[in-house]
């Protein structure tokens, strides 16, 4: 499956930043669930639609699994980049506030599993025929 990693990463990063920053700026409660779930779902729907346009149908089977895994790897890279930038902007205080390393690792694994599921779901939501 041909994935436009720049498009996927751009959509993912933009939606992540908007969904993470917009609620507090508007005085609303933080919507971390939306910030974790919607970016990979919407970005993978865009990639699934692009695949359907070029190949004539949505990705299925092993093609979709490998595509979702690659998109999840890109999302992990974007997450690490954003976390590193935020940690640097906060002069290292982010990691000290995050908790125990084992707890952080468990949350990271949970996030990766959730994002893989939403990436796979997004590819399933592509049209069956272009």
C-alpha positions in Angstrom: 0.0 0.0 0.0 1.4 3.3 -1.0 1.0 5.8 1.8 1.8 9.5 1.5 3.6 9.9 4.8 3.9 13.6 4.5 0.1 14.0 4.0 -0.7 11.6 6.8 1.8 13.1 9.3 0.6 16.6 8.4 -3.1 15.8 8.9 -2.3 13.9 12.1 -0.1 16.5 13.6 -2.4 19.4 12.8 -5.5 17.6 14.2 -3.5 16.5 17.3 -2.4 20.1 18.1 -5.8 21.6 17.4 -7.7 19.0 19.5 -5.2 19.2 22.4 -4.9 23.0 22.5 -8.3 24.3 21.4 -10.5 23.1 24.4 -8.3 24.7 27.1 -8.0 27.9 25.0 -11.8 28.1 24.7 -12.2 27.5 28.4 -13.6 24.0 27.9 -12.5 20.8 29.6 -9.6 19.0 28.0 -10.7 16.4 25.4 -7.7 14.0 25.5 -9.8 11.1 24.2 -10.7 13.0 21.0 -7.0 14.2 20.7 -5.9 10.5 20.8 -8.7 9.0 18.6 -9.7 11.5 15.9 -6.4 12.4 14.3 -5.4 8.8 13.3 -9.0 8.0 12.2 -9.4 11.0 10.0 -5.9 10.9 8.5 -6.3 7.2 7.7 -9.7 7.9 6.1 -7.9 10.4 3.8 -5.2 7.8 2.9 -7.9 5.1 2.4 -9.8 7.3 0.0 -6.5 8.1 -1.9 -5.8 4.4 -2.1 -9.4 3.7 -3.4 -9.0 6.4 -6.1 -5.7 5.0 -7.4 -6.5 1.2 -7.0 -10.2 1.2 -7.5 -11.2 -0.1 -4.1 -10.3 0.1 -0.4 -7.3 -1.8 1.0 -8.1 -5.2 2.4 -6.4 -8.0 4.3 -2.7 -7.9 4.7 -2.4 -4.7 2.7 -4.6 -2.9 5.1 -2.9 -4.3 8.2 0.6 -3.3 6.9 -0.7 0.1 5.9 -2.2 0.6 9.4 1.0 -0.5 11.0 3.1 1.9 8.9 0.7 4.8 9.7 0.8 3.9 13.4 4.6 4.1 13.2 4.4 7.5 11.6 1.9 8.6 14.4 4.3 7.3 17.0 7.1 9.4 15.5 4.9 12.5 15.4 3.9 11.9 19.0 7.6 11.6 20.1 8.5 14.7 18.2 5.6 16.7 19.8 6.4 15.4 23.3 10.0 16.2 22.8 9.3 19.8 21.7 6.8 20.3 24.5 9.3 18.9 27.0 12.0 21.2 25.7 9.7 24.2 25.8 8.8 23.4 29.4 12.5 23.0 30.2 12.3 19.3 31.1 9.4 19.6 33.5 6.9 17.6 31.3 8.7 14.3 32.0 8.9 15.0 35.7 5.2 15.7 35.9 4.2 12.6 33.8 4.8 10.0 36.5 6.7 6.7 36.8 8.5 5.4 33.7 6.5 2.1 33.9 3.3 4.1 33.9 4.4 6.2 30.9 5.4 3.0 29.0 2.0 1.4 29.7 0.1 4.5 28.5 2.3 4.6 25.4 1.5 1.0 24.6 -2.2 1.7 25.1 -2.0 4.7 22.8 -0.2 2.7 20.1 -2.9 0.0 20.2 -5.7 2.5 20.1 -4.1 4.4 17.2 -3.5 1.1 15.3 -7.2 0.3 15.7 -8.3 3.7 14.5 -5.9 3.6 11.6 -7.3 0.2 10.6 -10.9 1.4 11.0 -10.1 4.5 8.9 -8.9 2.3 6.1 -12.1 0.2 6.4 -14.2 3.4 6.0 -12.8 4.1 2.6 -15.2 3.5 -0.3 -15.4 0.0 -1.7 -15.1 1.3 -5.2 -13.8 4.6 -6.6 
